[in-house]
Amino acid sequence: MPNIKFNYLYRDGGNYKNFNSIVFNNPQNIELSALNDLIRSKLISHHWFYADQWQVPDLHFGSWDNELDHTFHEFENVEYTDKAADSEMDLASFMYILQTIANIT
């Protein structure tokens, strides 16, 4: 089964965006739907998450405006890919991290 790419972004208060993708090795052949269901169960208000809790790179811009900016990131999607993994963490390890996070709705 192919690797899985996790796509997310940071959108600041001025609607400027930083995008990122992480390709996870998938040696356990985890189905995309299983990851998608887990992610959606952990999102805040169906869209957002804290990058530090999910142990993914923070995408905040260099400057910070307390009146406009926020601390959460936005989930975009997950997809199969033939690209090589670019994370030291495999998909099962990433899913384990997500499973340990308390649900915040």
LOTIMI-265814 format. One record per residue: residue number from 1; residue in three letters; x, z, y of N, C-alpha, C in turn. Coordinates in steps of 0.2 Angstrom, whole numbers, m for minus. Layout:
+-----+------+-------+-------+-------+-------+-------+-------+-------+-------+-------+
:  nr : rest :   npx :   npz :   npy :  capx :  capz :  capy :   cpx :   cpz :   cpy :
+-----+------+-------+-------+-------+-------+-------+-------+-------+-------+-------+
: NUM :  ALA :     X :     Z :     Y :     X :     Z :     Y :     X :     Z :     Y :
...
+-----+------+-------+-------+-------+-------+-------+-------+-------+-------+-------+
END
This chain:
+-----+------+-------+-------+-------+-------+-------+-------+-------+-------+-------+
:  nr : rest :   npx :   npz :   npy :  capx :  capz :  capy :   cpx :   cpz :   cpy :
+-----+------+-------+-------+-------+-------+-------+-------+-------+-------+-------+
:   1 :  MET :     4 :     0 :    m6 :     0 :     0 :     0 :     4 :     0 :     6 :
:   2 :  PRO :     2 :    m3 :    11 :     7 :    m4 :    17 :     7 :     3 :    21 :
:   3 :  ASN :    12 :     3 :    26 :    12 :     9 :    30 :     6 :     9 :    35 :
:   4 :  ILE :     6 :    15 :    39 :     0 :    16 :    43 :     3 :    17 :    50 :
:   5 :  LYS :     0 :    13 :    55 :     2 :    14 :    62 :    m3 :    18 :    66 :
:   6 :  PHE :    m1 :    23 :    69 :    m5 :    28 :    73 :    m4 :    26 :    80 :
:   7 :  ASN :   m10 :    24 :    84 :    m9 :    22 :    91 :   m13 :    27 :    95 :
:   8 :  TYR :    m9 :    28 :   101 :   m12 :    33 :   105 :   m10 :    32 :   112 :
:   9 :  LEU :   m12 :    36 :   117 :   m10 :    35 :   124 :   m11 :    41 :   128 :
:  10 :  TYR :    m8 :    41 :   134 :    m9 :    46 :   139 :   m12 :    42 :   145 :
:  11 :  ARG :   m17 :    45 :   147 :   m21 :    42 :   153 :   m21 :    47 :   159 :
:  12 :  ASP :   m17 :    46 :   164 :   m17 :    51 :   169 :   m23 :    51 :   174 :
:  13 :  GLY :   m23 :    56 :   179 :   m29 :    56 :   183 :   m30 :    50 :   187 :
:  14 :  GLY :   m25 :    46 :   188 :   m26 :    40 :   192 :   m28 :    34 :   188 :
:  15 :  ASN :   m29 :    35 :   181 :   m30 :    30 :   176 :   m24 :    26 :   174 :
:  16 :  TYR :   m18 :    28 :   176 :   m12 :    25 :   174 :   m11 :    27 :   166 :
:  17 :  LYS :    m9 :    22 :   162 :    m8 :    23 :   155 :    m1 :    22 :   152 :
:  18 :  ASN :     1 :    27 :   148 :     7 :    26 :   143 :     4 :    25 :   136 :
:  19 :  PHE :     6 :    20 :   133 :     4 :    19 :   126 :    10 :    20 :   121 :
:  20 :  ASN :     8 :    22 :   115 :    13 :    23 :   110 :    10 :    22 :   103 :
:  21 :  SER :    14 :    20 :    98 :    12 :    19 :    91 :    18 :    22 :    87 :
:  22 :  ILE :    16 :    25 :    82 :    20 :    28 :    77 :    19 :    25 :    70 :
:  23 :  VAL :    24 :    22 :    67 :    23 :    20 :    60 :    25 :    25 :    55 :
:  24 :  PHE :    20 :    27 :    51 :    22 :    32 :    46 :    23 :    28 :    39 :
:  25 :  ASN :    28 :    30 :    35 :    29 :    28 :    28 :    23 :    31 :    24 :
:  26 :  ASN :    20 :    27 :    20 :    15 :    29 :    16 :    16 :    28 :     8 :
:  27 :  PRO :    21 :    32 :     6 :    22 :    32 :    m2 :    17 :    34 :    m6 :
:  28 :  GLN :    13 :    39 :    m3 :     7 :    41 :    m7 :     1 :    37 :    m8 :
:  29 :  ASN :     1 :    31 :    m4 :    m4 :    26 :    m4 :   m11 :    29 :    m2 :
:  30 :  ILE :   m10 :    33 :     4 :   m16 :    36 :     7 :   m20 :    31 :    10 :
:  31 :  GLU :   m27 :    31 :     9 :   m31 :    26 :    12 :   m32 :    27 :    19 :
:  32 :  LEU :   m33 :    22 :    23 :   m33 :    22 :    30 :   m40 :    26 :    32 :
:  33 :  SER :   m45 :    26 :    28 :   m51 :    29 :    30 :   m50 :    37 :    29 :
:  34 :  ALA :   m46 :    39 :    25 :   m45 :    46 :    24 :   m41 :    49 :    30 :
:  35 :  LEU :   m36 :    45 :    33 :   m33 :    47 :    39 :   m37 :    47 :    45 :
:  36 :  ASN :   m41 :    42 :    45 :   m46 :    41 :    51 :   m51 :    47 :    51 :
:  37 :  ASP :   m54 :    48 :    45 :   m59 :    54 :    45 :   m55 :    60 :    47 :
:  38 :  LEU :   m49 :    62 :    45 :   m46 :    68 :    46 :   m45 :    68 :    54 :
:  39 :  ILE :   m42 :    63 :    57 :   m40 :    63 :    64 :   m47 :    64 :    68 :
:  40 :  ARG :   m52 :    60 :    66 :   m58 :    61 :    70 :   m61 :    68 :    70 :
:  41 :  SER :   m60 :    72 :    64 :   m62 :    79 :    63 :   m58 :    84 :    68 :
:  42 :  LYS :   m52 :    81 :    70 :   m48 :    86 :    74 :   m48 :    84 :    81 :
:  43 :  LEU :   m51 :    79 :    83 :   m51 :    77 :    91 :   m55 :    82 :    95 :
:  44 :  ILE :   m53 :    82 :   101 :   m57 :    86 :   106 :   m62 :    81 :   109 :
:  45 :  SER :   m68 :    83 :   109 :   m74 :    79 :   112 :   m73 :    72 :   109 :
:  46 :  HIS :   m71 :    70 :   103 :   m71 :    64 :   100 :   m66 :    59 :   102 :
:  47 :  HIS :   m61 :    61 :   107 :   m56 :    57 :   110 :   m49 :    60 :   110 :
:  48 :  TRP :   m49 :    66 :   112 :   m42 :    69 :   114 :   m39 :    74 :   109 :
:  49 :  PHE :   m32 :    74 :   110 :   m28 :    79 :   106 :   m22 :    81 :   110 :
:  50 :  TYR :   m19 :    87 :   108 :   m13 :    89 :   111 :    m7 :    86 :   107 :
:  51 :  ALA :    m3 :    82 :   110 :     3 :    79 :   107 :     8 :    85 :   104 :
:  52 :  ASP :     9 :    90 :   107 :    13 :    95 :   104 :    10 :    98 :    98 :
:  53 :  GLN :     4 :    99 :    97 :     1 :   102 :    91 :     1 :    97 :    86 :
:  54 :  TRP :     1 :    90 :    87 :     1 :    85 :    82 :     8 :    83 :    81 :
:  55 :  GLN :    13 :    86 :    84 :    20 :    84 :    83 :    21 :    77 :    84 :
:  56 :  VAL :    18 :    74 :    89 :    20 :    67 :    91 :    23 :    67 :    98 :
:  57 :  PRO :    26 :    62 :   100 :    30 :    61 :   107 :    24 :    62 :   113 :
:  58 :  ASP :    26 :    66 :   117 :    22 :    67 :   123 :    23 :    61 :   128 :
:  59 :  LEU :    18 :    58 :   131 :    18 :    52 :   135 :    17 :    53 :   142 :
:  60 :  HIS :    17 :    59 :   144 :    16 :    61 :   151 :    21 :    57 :   156 :
:  61 :  PHE :    19 :    55 :   162 :    23 :    52 :   167 :    28 :    57 :   170 :
:  62 :  GLY :    33 :    55 :   173 :    38 :    60 :   176 :    35 :    64 :   181 :
:  63 :  SER :    31 :    62 :   185 :    28 :    67 :   190 :    21 :    70 :   188 :
:  64 :  TRP :    20 :    76 :   191 :    14 :    79 :   189 :    10 :    81 :   195 :
:  65 :  ASP :     3 :    80 :   195 :    m1 :    82 :   200 :    m7 :    87 :   197 :
:  66 :  ASN :    m6 :    93 :   198 :   m11 :    98 :   195 :   m18 :    97 :   196 :
:  67 :  GLU :   m20 :    93 :   202 :   m27 :    92 :   203 :   m29 :    86 :   199 :
:  68 :  LEU :   m25 :    81 :   197 :   m27 :    75 :   194 :   m25 :    75 :   186 :
:  69 :  ASP :   m19 :    77 :   185 :   m17 :    76 :   178 :   m19 :    82 :   173 :
:  70 :  HIS :   m19 :    80 :   167 :   m21 :    85 :   161 :   m16 :    85 :   156 :
:  71 :  THR :   m17 :    89 :   151 :   m12 :    90 :   146 :   m13 :    86 :   139 :
:  72 :  PHE :   m19 :    83 :   139 :   m21 :    80 :   132 :   m20 :    72 :   132 :
:  73 :  HIS :   m19 :    70 :   126 :   m18 :    63 :   125 :   m24 :    60 :   121 :
:  74 :  GLU :   m25 :    53 :   121 :   m31 :    50 :   119 :   m29 :    46 :   112 :
:  75 :  PHE :   m33 :    47 :   107 :   m32 :    43 :   101 :   m35 :    36 :   102 :
:  76 :  GLU :   m32 :    31 :   100 :   m34 :    24 :   100 :   m37 :    22 :    94 :
:  77 :  ASN :   m32 :    22 :    89 :   m34 :    20 :    82 :   m29 :    20 :    77 :
:  78 :  VAL :   m30 :    19 :    71 :   m25 :    19 :    65 :   m26 :    12 :    62 :
:  79 :  GLU :   m21 :     9 :    59 :   m21 :     3 :    56 :   m16 :     2 :    51 :
:  80 :  TYR :   m17 :    m2 :    46 :   m11 :    m4 :    41 :    m6 :    m9 :    45 :
:  81 :  THR :     0 :    m8 :    43 :     5 :   m12 :    45 :    10 :   m14 :    40 :
:  82 :  ASP :    14 :   m19 :    41 :    19 :   m21 :    36 :    26 :   m19 :    40 :
:  83 :  LYS :    25 :   m16 :    46 :    31 :   m14 :    50 :    35 :    m8 :    46 :
:  84 :  ALA :    41 :    m8 :    47 :    45 :    m2 :    44 :    43 :     4 :    48 :
:  85 :  ALA :    43 :    10 :    44 :    42 :    16 :    47 :    47 :    18 :    52 :
:  86 :  ASP :    44 :    21 :    58 :    49 :    23 :    63 :    49 :    31 :    64 :
:  87 :  SER :    46 :    34 :    60 :    45 :    41 :    60 :    49 :    44 :    54 :
:  88 :  GLU :    52 :    50 :    55 :    55 :    54 :    50 :    50 :    57 :    46 :
:  89 :  MET :    44 :    58 :    48 :    39 :    61 :    45 :    35 :    56 :    41 :
:  90 :  ASP :    33 :    57 :    35 :    29 :    52 :    31 :    22 :    54 :    33 :
:  91 :  LEU :    17 :    50 :    30 :    10 :    51 :    32 :     7 :    57 :    29 :
:  92 :  ALA :     9 :    59 :    23 :     6 :    65 :    20 :     8 :    71 :    24 :
:  93 :  SER :    14 :    71 :    27 :    17 :    77 :    31 :    13 :    77 :    38 :
:  94 :  PHE :    12 :    71 :    41 :     8 :    71 :    47 :     1 :    74 :    46 :
:  95 :  MET :    m2 :    72 :    40 :    m9 :    74 :    38 :    m9 :    81 :    37 :
:  96 :  TYR :    m4 :    84 :    34 :    m4 :    91 :    33 :    m4 :    95 :    40 :
:  97 :  ILE :     0 :    92 :    45 :     0 :    95 :    51 :    m7 :    95 :    54 :
:  98 :  LEU :   m10 :    90 :    54 :   m17 :    89 :    56 :   m22 :    94 :    53 :
:  99 :  GLN :   m21 :    95 :    46 :   m26 :   100 :    43 :   m25 :   107 :    45 :
: 100 :  THR :   m19 :   109 :    48 :   m18 :   116 :    50 :   m20 :   117 :    57 :
: 101 :  ILE :   m22 :   112 :    60 :   m25 :   113 :    67 :   m32 :   115 :    67 :
: 102 :  ALA :   m34 :   120 :    71 :   m41 :   122 :    71 :   m45 :   117 :    74 :
: 103 :  ASN :   m51 :   116 :    72 :   m55 :   111 :    75 :   m58 :   114 :    82 :
: 104 :  ILE :   m57 :   109 :    87 :   m60 :   110 :    94 :   m64 :   105 :    95 :
: 105 :  THR :   m70 :   106 :    96 :   m75 :   101 :    98 :   m77 :   102 :   105 :
+-----+------+-------+-------+-------+-------+-------+-------+-------+-------+-------+
END
